[in-house]
Structures are given as C-alpha cells and as structure tokens.
Amino acid sequence: MVVGDIATGTDVLIIGAGPGGYVAAIRAGQLDLDVTLVEKDAYGGTCLNHGCIPSKALITATGVAHEAGNAEEMGIHADPAIDMGGMMEWKEGVVDQLTGGVEKLCKANGVNLVEGTAEFDGENRVRVAHGGEGQGSESIEFEHAIVATGSRPIEIPGFEFDGERILSSRDALALKSVPDSLVIVGAGYIGMELAGVFAKLGTDVTVVEMLEEALTGFADDLAKPVVDTMEDLGVEIRLGEAASGWEETGEGIAVTTETDGGEETSYDCEKALVAVGRAPVTDTLDLEAIGLEPDGDGFLATDDRARTKLEHVFAVGDVAGEPMLAHKGMKEGQVAAEVIAGEPSALDYQAVPAAVFTEPEIGTVGLSPEEAEDDGFSPVVGQMPFRASGRALTTGHTEGFVRIVADEESGFVLGGQIVGPEASELIAEIGLAVELGATLEDVAATIHTHPTLSEAVHEAAENALGHAIHTLNR
C-alpha cells in the first residue's frame, strides 16, 4: 500500500464501466452484494460514449437526410441541408442521456462508484489512481474482481492516431466539420458503417482493404448488397491494397497503398480513418501482480461462468475474447455477478447475434448452412426476398433477404442470416427461436402482423417447409 492511500474493502470490485462492467455491477447490487465499480473515463465505456451509440446516432441522422433527399419516387422533393454542429449536439445529447442513466442505475442499486485507473496490487487488492496530479490514490481490497476494461482501436505502423490527419473511429465520431475527402483503411464493419455516414454527409470516401473482400466473416451474399449500395453512394472500394504510408501534401495528405504484387497507388484526401479492428485492454492492469497472463492477442481465458483461472477473478466483455460485442459482454457481466452471488448461472453462446448497421443492414445468429453441415446436421434452408415483402415495398427498401437454417430431421432452428431493412431488429426473432429450441413449424405457426418486415421470417420458415405462399418454394 502506498503511504497516504485510503484503504477500503468490497465484496465485488469491477474494473471498467462499459456494457460488461456496469451490467455486472447492477446485477451484483440487485443480489445484495457490496459492489465497487471503478471507471477511468466515462460511464458506459466505449459503447455508449465513443462507439455503438454515437455511431448509430449519426447513421440514423445521415440516413434521414439521405432518405429525404432521395425520395422523388414517393413524390417527395427535398434538398436537406445538414447542420453538422446541430447533428453532433443531438448525438451528444443521446450519449449524455444514456451515460447519465447508467450512473443513476448504478447508484440506485447501491453500487459504489470510483473514478480512477485501477491496477492490481496483490491477490485481493487494487490500487486506484485518481485523475491527475494531486488527486491521490486509494487501495481497495476485494473478495471477487471482475475485469471489464474493454478494448481500444488498433493502430497500424506508420498510421499512429493524431486526431487531425490520422483518425481513429473515436476521432471520426467527434469531428466538428465534414471532411471533403476521407480514406478509410479497413473494410470491416466499422469502416463500412462510417463509409456510409460520411458518404451521406457529402464526403468523397475511398475505402482501402488489404484483403480481397469487404466485410470479411460474412457470407458473400450478405456482403454484396452492402458493397453495391456503398458504391451507389459514391464510395470507392479498393480491395487487395494494404495501406503502406502517408505524407502531407499542400491541401491534405496522400495515403499510399501497395498490392501483394508491389503495385503502389496514392490517394489524396483531407483525412484518413484507420478502422482495422480493436484490441483488448489488459496491459494497464498489472496482471502479473495476481499471476494472470493474457494470451498472445491480449485476451483473458475464461470458463463458462466468466471465471479466469483464478477462482475469485472474472473477465467479461472484449477482454474475454471474441466476439467483441456489447451484448455478449452484458450477458457475461450478468453471469459473473450471479456466479459470485452463488447462483447456478452459466454462459450459452449458441445464439449470439451480430449486426452491421450499414445500408442495407446485416444480421446473423447461430449457424449458417455451411456451419450446420460442418457440425453434422442435415441443414434445410428457407429464404424470403424482401422484394416480395409488401411492407418492404412501402419503405422503398427491397434489397436483401431473410434466410433461416434448420435441422432437416428434427426441424429445430439452428440459425439465420438477414441482409436488408431492419435486419438488426429482425434477427432477434430467429435468435429467440434458436435459444428456445423452436422448430420451423413453430415459427411458421406463429401469426405475424401484416404488413410487417417480420413476415419475411415467417415466410422463410414456410419456404423451408415447402409451403410458402408469397414466394416460389424451394
């Protein structure tokens, strides 16, 4: 203990107030545990402050402007003007409301909130440094600890973030003015989501990707509608080109890329955004002090109760491994709190949904047809194109489809993939079917509201059973 420290104690010490951490804290408080939550930045973590929420706010806002300006076929003629300052102010208001809500919920559930940076100082103790010079520190002794320190954007050599010319996704979401031109390094979900945002703001966007495909990890038939839409928006997507360097020019910068064959290309732009993934934050915790060692990628290994190799130390969220998704971290946080409280809780990852908030959106859950076959099932697949959906036609968005995957023998729903309008919402129905062990007949027998996009899920199930009404059966 450092001389001058104030020593306190707690049942559960949680490091990090992102989705995994604050959910763990609230749930532990509900279970009458004494809880201390340490956060060095802002309640809500990256998701609420610098990631999911601000990006979706801007996706919505720019989508509204784009829709209004491109609705002539609906008889609407408009030329929306974007007030970037007003848009950012609205986005910040959304963020403030949510982060303030997290703080209030924690306090209402008896959680002791501590601002500062925590690192382990022994098997059952952390030291928390408060703010800047003269703010002091304290030591907190704990019975159990939950590591929920999240992740940070990955930098690539030569493209260190400076917030001016070379931006992280966090920097891009906080810009006060619209750049005339932008090179985005990385065609993953973050890069493609932000490509859509800035293209709709009027920025000349180029996406460069070292791999030969965009949205790696998603099936080609899911990624293609997104790539096509991005190109319709004017986004130039350059695949098979690795960003190799940049230099200042008179007006901005020039980003150089290089192919495997050594061919170089230079792209002039005002700014560059590097969006090549995120890395877990485990290097600030002095894990050696408790004998924990992350794997080569920085993740902490956990069991199905979110517990590390130490009986009293848990890890949740991005630090606990892929997929690095907020809702996965929330569930892990809930389970960790319940296990600490002595409840028979455990993790089940069979139905973790994923969503990409591009235009059109992508939503996936469970197994794809190929994955089902690899796992020994005889998959049966049903599909419903949105062009055959009455509700999709009324929204003006008919691209994409719903696909549902089931085991042919038992009929159990194994997963689904959706690309199209509201895919991020619709995928929840298939996720629920997987979680509940529902069959195709269960989904098909469920009366869906007409006219809605969710009817496409119903129709896909009917299609898999061979008696779809609104499409030709397989």
Phi, psi and omega per residue, in radians:
M1 nan 2.379 3.125
V2 -1.335 2.450 3.122
V3 -1.034 2.291 -3.136
G4 1.718 -0.232 3.099
D5 -1.108 2.630 2.994
I6 -1.764 2.110 -3.098
A7 -1.645 2.263 3.066
T8 -2.296 3.031 -3.141
G9 -2.371 2.745 -3.136
T10 -2.708 2.707 3.062
D11 -1.231 -0.833 -3.059
V12 -2.237 2.092 3.086
L13 -1.841 2.117 -3.130
I14 -2.006 2.247 -3.128
I15 -1.855 1.885 3.125
G16 1.941 2.157 -3.068
A17 -1.882 0.600 2.999
G18 -1.386 -2.924 -3.077
P19 -0.977 -0.677 3.108
G20 -1.239 -0.752 -3.066
G21 -1.249 -0.830 -3.073
Y22 -1.254 -0.550 3.068
V23 -1.146 -0.748 3.092
A24 -1.048 -0.736 -3.111
A25 -1.124 -0.824 -3.122
I26 -1.118 -0.757 -3.124
R27 -1.146 -0.708 3.112
A28 -1.121 -0.673 3.077
G29 -1.102 -0.694 3.100
Q30 -1.082 -0.500 -3.103
L31 -1.614 0.301 3.029
D32 1.144 0.472 3.030
L33 -1.570 2.629 3.038
D34 -1.429 2.064 -2.946
V35 -2.143 2.361 3.006
T36 -2.155 2.213 -3.107
L37 -1.995 2.097 -3.119
V38 -1.832 2.233 3.132
E39 -2.366 2.303 -3.084
K40 -1.620 -0.297 -3.012
D41 -2.106 -1.475 -3.071
A42 -2.553 2.489 3.121
Y43 -1.106 2.391 -3.071
G44 1.826 -0.281 3.068
G45 1.112 -2.837 -3.119
T46 -1.052 -0.713 -3.053
C47 -0.970 -0.944 -3.050
L48 -1.357 -0.573 -2.993
N49 -1.667 -0.668 -2.979
H50 -2.344 0.169 -3.054
G51 -2.388 -1.791 -2.997
C52 -0.914 -0.970 -2.998
I53 -1.197 -0.924 3.122
P54 -1.078 -0.633 -3.135
S55 -1.187 -0.704 3.139
K56 -1.235 -0.538 3.060
A57 -1.087 -0.789 -3.140
L58 -1.234 -0.611 3.074
I59 -1.067 -0.745 3.132
T60 -1.154 -0.821 -3.069
A61 -1.111 -0.810 -3.139
T62 -1.214 -0.517 3.079
G63 -1.155 -0.686 3.105
V64 -1.058 -0.805 -3.133
A65 -1.109 -0.748 -3.114
H66 -1.152 -0.740 3.133
E67 -1.059 -0.810 -3.096
A68 -1.096 -0.617 -3.095
G69 -1.476 -0.065 -3.090
N70 -2.323 0.747 -3.072
A71 -2.099 0.535 -3.110
E72 -1.047 -0.635 -3.097
E73 -1.196 -0.269 3.029
M74 -1.601 0.058 -3.130
G75 1.457 0.297 -3.134
I76 -1.898 2.178 3.128
H77 -2.110 1.968 -3.081
A78 -2.553 2.692 3.092
D79 -2.277 1.370 -3.033
P80 -1.091 2.444 3.026
A81 -1.863 2.278 -3.094
I82 -1.690 2.166 3.013
D83 -1.667 1.705 -3.048
M84 -1.030 -0.702 3.131
G85 -1.090 -0.763 3.123
G86 -1.140 -0.674 3.127
M87 -1.107 -0.778 -3.134
M88 -1.162 -0.647 3.113
E89 -1.102 -0.723 3.104
W90 -1.113 -0.777 3.123
K91 -1.028 -0.781 -3.138
E92 -1.118 -0.581 3.094
G93 -1.118 -0.701 3.085
V94 -1.093 -0.811 -3.138
V95 -1.075 -0.806 -3.109
D96 -1.076 -0.698 -3.138
Q97 -1.086 -0.747 -3.102
L98 -1.268 -0.761 -3.134
T99 -1.182 -0.642 3.062
G100 -1.112 -0.621 3.107
G101 -1.150 -0.680 3.107
V102 -1.077 -0.797 -3.132
E103 -1.076 -0.755 -3.139
K104 -1.140 -0.723 -3.137
L105 -1.135 -0.687 3.113
C106 -1.082 -0.832 -3.122
K107 -1.119 -0.687 -3.128
A108 -1.138 -0.405 3.118
N109 -1.754 0.292 3.021
G110 1.368 0.290 -3.119
V111 -1.380 2.294 3.077
N112 -1.482 2.043 -3.082
L113 -1.678 2.283 -3.139
V114 -2.249 2.230 3.113
E115 -1.663 2.242 3.126
G116 2.733 -3.140 -3.138
T117 -1.877 2.171 -3.054
A118 -1.813 2.468 2.943
E119 -2.460 2.613 -3.089
F120 -1.203 2.498 -3.107
D121 -2.332 0.518 -3.083
G122 2.513 2.993 -3.026
E123 -1.074 -0.534 -3.111
N124 -2.306 0.604 -3.094
R125 -2.621 2.464 2.983
V126 -2.130 2.748 3.008
R127 -1.993 2.273 -3.108
V128 -1.969 2.082 3.085
A129 -1.626 2.214 -3.087
H130 -1.639 2.120 2.965
G131 0.825 -2.451 -3.044
G132 -1.649 -2.723 -3.057
E133 -1.062 2.350 3.075
G134 1.450 -0.007 -3.109
Q135 -1.470 -0.237 3.057
G136 1.370 -3.030 -3.125
S137 -2.631 2.994 3.074
E138 -2.592 2.733 3.035
S139 -1.898 2.427 -3.134
I140 -2.191 2.165 3.080
E141 -1.664 2.469 -3.025
F142 -2.369 2.706 2.995
E143 -1.486 -0.760 3.114
H144 -2.313 2.611 3.073
A145 -2.235 2.525 3.043
I146 -2.136 2.072 3.099
V147 -1.541 2.094 -3.104
A148 -2.457 0.911 -3.006
T149 -1.541 0.045 2.967
G150 1.237 -2.584 -3.055
S151 -2.522 2.968 3.090
R152 -2.336 2.736 3.110
P153 -1.096 2.506 3.117
I154 -1.458 2.316 3.013
E155 -1.623 2.661 3.026
I156 -2.001 2.638 -3.070
P157 -0.950 2.288 3.123
G158 1.535 -0.152 -3.113
F159 -2.165 0.831 3.131
E160 -1.140 2.422 -3.095
F161 -1.158 2.292 3.038
D162 -2.166 -0.048 3.103
G163 1.306 -0.053 -3.119
E164 -1.994 -1.159 3.138
R165 -1.673 -0.718 -3.114
I166 -1.905 1.986 -2.993
L167 -1.876 2.554 2.859
S168 -1.567 3.011 3.087
S169 -1.076 -0.596 3.098
R170 -1.099 -0.768 3.101
D171 -1.065 -0.760 -3.067
A172 -1.104 -0.599 -3.110
L173 -1.359 -0.124 -3.125
A174 -1.979 0.159 -3.126
L175 -1.079 2.444 -3.132
K176 -1.634 -0.243 3.111
S177 -2.425 2.782 -3.075
V178 -1.502 2.103 3.089
P179 -1.186 2.537 3.102
D180 -1.172 -0.643 -3.107
S181 -2.546 2.615 -3.042
L182 -2.587 2.263 2.957
V183 -1.766 2.181 3.095
I184 -1.836 2.132 3.127
V185 -1.644 1.921 -3.126
G186 2.034 2.121 -3.138
A187 -1.901 0.604 2.999
G188 -1.408 -2.909 -3.036
Y189 -1.186 -0.613 3.127
I190 -1.180 -0.809 3.140
G191 -1.078 -0.718 -3.102
M192 -1.285 -0.627 3.086
E193 -1.093 -0.811 -3.103
L194 -1.284 -0.463 3.037
A195 -1.055 -0.733 3.110
G196 -1.131 -0.728 3.133
V197 -1.034 -0.905 -3.040
F198 -1.288 -0.546 3.066
A199 -1.089 -0.698 3.139
K200 -1.267 -0.351 3.052
L201 -1.445 -0.130 3.111
G202 1.783 0.082 3.127
T203 -1.333 2.486 3.033
D204 -1.409 1.855 -2.975
V205 -1.888 2.310 2.985
T206 -2.146 2.266 3.086
V207 -1.891 2.205 3.072
V208 -1.998 2.381 -3.065
E209 -2.401 2.264 -3.090
M210 -1.254 -0.459 3.109
L211 -1.415 3.007 -3.080
E212 -1.586 0.130 3.120
E213 -2.569 2.677 3.057
A214 -1.607 2.764 3.113
L215 0.917 0.868 3.104
T216 -0.961 2.401 -3.106
G217 1.824 -0.297 3.065
F218 -1.890 2.534 -3.121
A219 -1.039 2.657 -3.095
D220 -0.984 -0.693 -3.085
D221 -1.280 -0.244 3.020
L222 -1.518 -0.666 -3.086
A223 -1.336 -0.584 -3.013
K224 -1.043 -0.784 3.118
P225 -1.050 -0.556 3.119
V226 -1.225 -0.802 3.130
V227 -1.059 -0.757 3.137
D228 -1.068 -0.740 -3.131
T229 -1.174 -0.706 3.109
M230 -1.051 -0.748 3.140
E231 -1.173 -0.617 3.054
D232 -1.098 -0.538 3.109
L233 -1.360 -0.097 3.127
G234 1.729 0.069 3.135
V235 -1.314 2.246 3.067
E236 -1.603 2.119 -3.107
I237 -1.938 2.057 -3.097
R238 -1.970 1.915 -3.101
L239 -1.686 2.717 3.127
G240 1.265 0.397 3.128
E241 -2.212 2.098 3.122
A242 -1.648 2.301 3.084
A243 -1.156 2.170 -3.041
S244 -2.005 -0.250 3.125
G245 3.037 3.026 3.087
W246 -2.664 2.784 3.100
E247 -2.603 2.703 3.109
E248 -1.224 2.481 2.999
T249 -2.127 -3.107 -3.121
G250 -1.086 -0.682 -3.051
E251 -1.764 -0.378 -3.066
G252 -2.991 -2.134 3.117
I253 -2.375 2.869 3.026
A254 -2.157 2.114 3.125
V255 -1.688 2.223 -3.129
T256 -1.778 2.380 3.051
T257 -2.097 2.833 -3.106
E258 -2.490 2.356 3.081
T259 -1.533 2.965 3.084
D260 -1.025 -0.516 -3.140
G261 -1.442 0.024 3.092
G262 1.575 0.090 -3.140
E263 -1.366 2.225 -3.109
E264 -1.807 2.506 3.060
T265 -2.370 2.525 -3.137
S266 -2.078 2.381 -3.132
Y267 -2.134 2.080 3.068
D268 -1.382 2.426 3.130
C269 -2.805 2.920 3.086
E270 -1.402 -0.714 -3.121
K271 -2.496 2.840 3.030
A272 -2.188 2.394 3.091
L273 -1.948 2.164 3.118
V274 -1.736 2.050 -3.107
A275 -2.360 1.281 -3.061
V276 -1.938 0.244 3.082
G277 2.166 -3.102 -3.092
R278 -2.300 2.649 -3.140
A279 -2.109 2.475 -3.133
P280 -1.154 2.569 3.110
V281 -1.681 1.640 3.085
T282 -2.211 0.019 -3.061
D283 -1.576 0.027 -3.108
T284 -1.858 0.060 -2.926
L285 -1.770 -0.108 -3.008
D286 0.895 0.989 -3.103
L287 -1.108 -0.399 3.117
E288 -1.038 -0.498 -3.105
A289 -1.118 -0.348 3.111
I290 -2.086 0.142 3.061
G291 1.365 0.411 3.069
L292 -1.785 2.467 3.117
E293 -2.321 2.126 3.099
P294 -1.140 2.835 3.058
D295 -1.337 -3.058 -3.064
G296 -1.073 -0.392 3.114
D297 -1.681 0.034 3.101
G298 1.623 0.039 -3.114
F299 -1.498 2.686 3.034
L300 -1.747 2.185 3.127
A301 -1.237 2.395 3.132
T302 -2.360 2.833 3.075
D303 -1.699 -2.922 -3.073
D304 -1.339 0.141 3.023
R305 -2.073 0.293 3.116
A306 1.177 0.324 -3.085
R307 -1.656 2.382 3.036
T308 -1.353 -2.979 3.130
K309 -1.170 -0.253 3.059
L310 -1.598 2.289 -3.054
E311 -1.000 -0.583 -3.004
H312 -1.830 0.105 -3.128
V313 -2.119 2.231 -3.105
F314 -2.032 2.788 3.067
A315 -2.397 2.339 -3.087
V316 -2.392 2.749 3.085
G317 1.391 -2.607 -3.023
D318 -1.055 -0.531 -3.126
V319 -1.240 -0.268 -3.091
A320 -1.644 0.114 3.035
G321 1.880 3.044 -3.125
E322 -1.205 2.686 -0.079
P323 -1.361 2.490 -3.121
M324 -1.504 1.393 -3.075
L325 -2.224 2.439 -3.061
A326 -1.042 -0.734 -3.075
H327 -1.211 -0.520 3.041
K328 -1.173 -0.713 3.101
G329 -1.132 -0.666 3.112
M330 -1.049 -0.785 -3.130
K331 -1.126 -0.727 3.120
E332 -1.098 -0.689 3.104
G333 -1.098 -0.733 3.129
Q334 -1.104 -0.781 -3.136
V335 -1.126 -0.769 -3.137
A336 -1.015 -0.783 -3.139
A337 -1.095 -0.731 -3.100
E338 -1.218 -0.657 3.091
V339 -1.110 -0.751 3.121
I340 -1.071 -0.608 -3.137
A341 -1.389 -0.024 3.084
G342 1.578 0.214 3.138
E343 -1.521 2.673 -3.109
P344 -1.428 1.137 -3.075
S345 -1.800 2.592 3.121
A346 -2.719 2.835 -3.107
L347 -1.587 2.475 3.061
D348 -2.347 1.939 -3.011
Y349 -1.702 0.289 -3.051
Q350 -1.205 -0.362 -3.072
A351 -2.313 1.033 3.054
V352 -1.633 1.937 -3.133
P353 -1.336 2.767 3.019
A354 -2.359 2.563 -3.127
A355 -2.448 2.519 3.011
V356 -2.078 2.192 -3.014
F357 -1.670 0.882 3.060
T358 -1.584 -3.036 3.001
E359 -2.055 1.957 -0.075
P360 -1.312 2.908 3.115
E361 -1.330 2.776 3.020
I362 -2.122 2.415 3.032
G363 -2.392 2.352 3.111
T364 -2.384 2.691 3.029
V365 -2.771 2.568 3.087
G366 1.144 -2.505 -3.004
L367 -1.697 2.499 2.947
S368 -1.438 2.943 3.088
P369 -0.973 -0.731 -3.120
E370 -1.166 -0.741 3.138
E371 -1.148 -0.666 3.119
A372 -1.088 -0.741 3.125
E373 -1.138 -0.742 3.117
D374 -1.073 -0.534 -3.135
D375 -1.481 0.091 3.044
G376 1.656 0.090 3.096
F377 -1.493 2.824 2.940
S378 -1.815 1.583 -2.990
P379 -1.252 2.456 2.957
V380 -2.032 2.396 -2.990
V381 -2.150 2.360 3.014
G382 -2.106 2.542 -3.064
Q383 -2.463 2.519 3.107
M384 -2.346 2.028 3.099
P385 -1.344 2.469 -3.140
F386 -1.179 -0.323 3.121
R387 -1.167 -0.278 3.096
A388 -1.718 0.096 -3.136
S389 -1.652 2.151 3.115
G390 -1.050 -0.716 -3.115
R391 -1.176 -0.691 3.114
A392 -1.067 -0.703 3.121
L393 -1.069 -0.629 -3.121
T394 -1.303 -0.279 3.097
T395 -1.610 -0.237 -3.097
G396 1.439 0.185 -3.129
H397 -2.182 1.729 -3.059
T398 -2.022 0.136 3.125
E399 -1.316 2.597 3.006
G400 1.667 -2.979 -3.026
F401 -2.814 2.897 2.948
V402 -1.920 2.313 3.070
R403 -2.181 2.320 3.094
I404 -2.110 2.417 -3.065
V405 -2.075 2.280 3.140
A406 -2.425 2.884 3.057
D407 -1.460 2.130 -3.027
E408 -1.057 -0.637 -3.068
E409 -1.249 -0.855 -3.042
S410 -1.669 -0.393 -3.078
G411 1.469 -0.070 -3.123
F412 -1.095 2.357 3.084
V413 -1.275 2.230 -3.086
L414 -1.835 -0.391 -3.114
G415 2.999 -3.067 3.122
G416 -2.900 2.774 3.102
Q417 -2.411 2.352 -3.131
I418 -2.328 2.342 2.909
V419 -2.261 2.193 -3.088
G420 2.621 -2.996 -3.091
P421 -1.097 2.348 3.088
E422 1.019 0.506 3.128
A423 -1.040 -0.615 -3.120
S424 -1.123 -0.495 3.103
E425 -1.508 -0.783 -3.043
L426 -1.119 -0.518 -3.071
I427 -1.120 -0.344 -3.123
A428 -1.100 -0.585 -3.124
E429 -1.148 -0.724 3.125
I430 -1.229 -0.638 3.075
G431 -1.054 -0.733 3.114
L432 -1.118 -0.687 3.116
A433 -1.079 -0.746 3.124
V434 -1.115 -0.816 -3.081
E435 -1.096 -0.666 -3.089
L436 -1.487 -0.126 -3.073
G437 1.251 0.580 3.136
A438 -1.295 2.727 3.111
T439 -1.816 2.967 3.048
L440 -0.996 -0.674 -3.139
E441 -1.109 -0.645 3.111
D442 -1.070 -0.809 -3.125
V443 -1.160 -0.753 -3.109
A444 -1.169 -0.528 -3.110
A445 -1.424 -0.178 -3.135
T446 -1.429 2.130 -3.138
I447 -1.303 2.147 3.136
H448 -1.796 2.543 3.140
T449 -1.092 2.421 3.063
H450 -2.037 2.391 -0.065
P451 -1.651 2.177 3.087
T452 -2.432 2.826 3.067
L453 -1.204 -0.482 -3.107
S454 -1.152 -0.324 3.048
E455 -1.022 -0.438 3.141
A456 -1.147 -0.554 3.072
V457 -1.172 -0.780 3.105
H458 -1.049 -0.787 -3.118
E459 -1.152 -0.630 3.101
A460 -1.108 -0.707 3.093
A461 -1.129 -0.744 3.095
E462 -1.079 -0.685 3.130
N463 -1.098 -0.725 3.110
A464 -1.106 -0.543 3.134
L465 -1.476 -0.143 3.076
G466 1.515 0.257 3.091
H467 -2.376 0.752 3.026
A468 -1.126 2.524 -3.104
I469 -1.661 -0.677 -2.972
H470 -1.736 0.014 3.067
T471 -2.430 2.875 3.044
L472 -1.262 2.389 -3.110
N473 -1.349 2.710 -3.074
R474 -1.172 nan nan
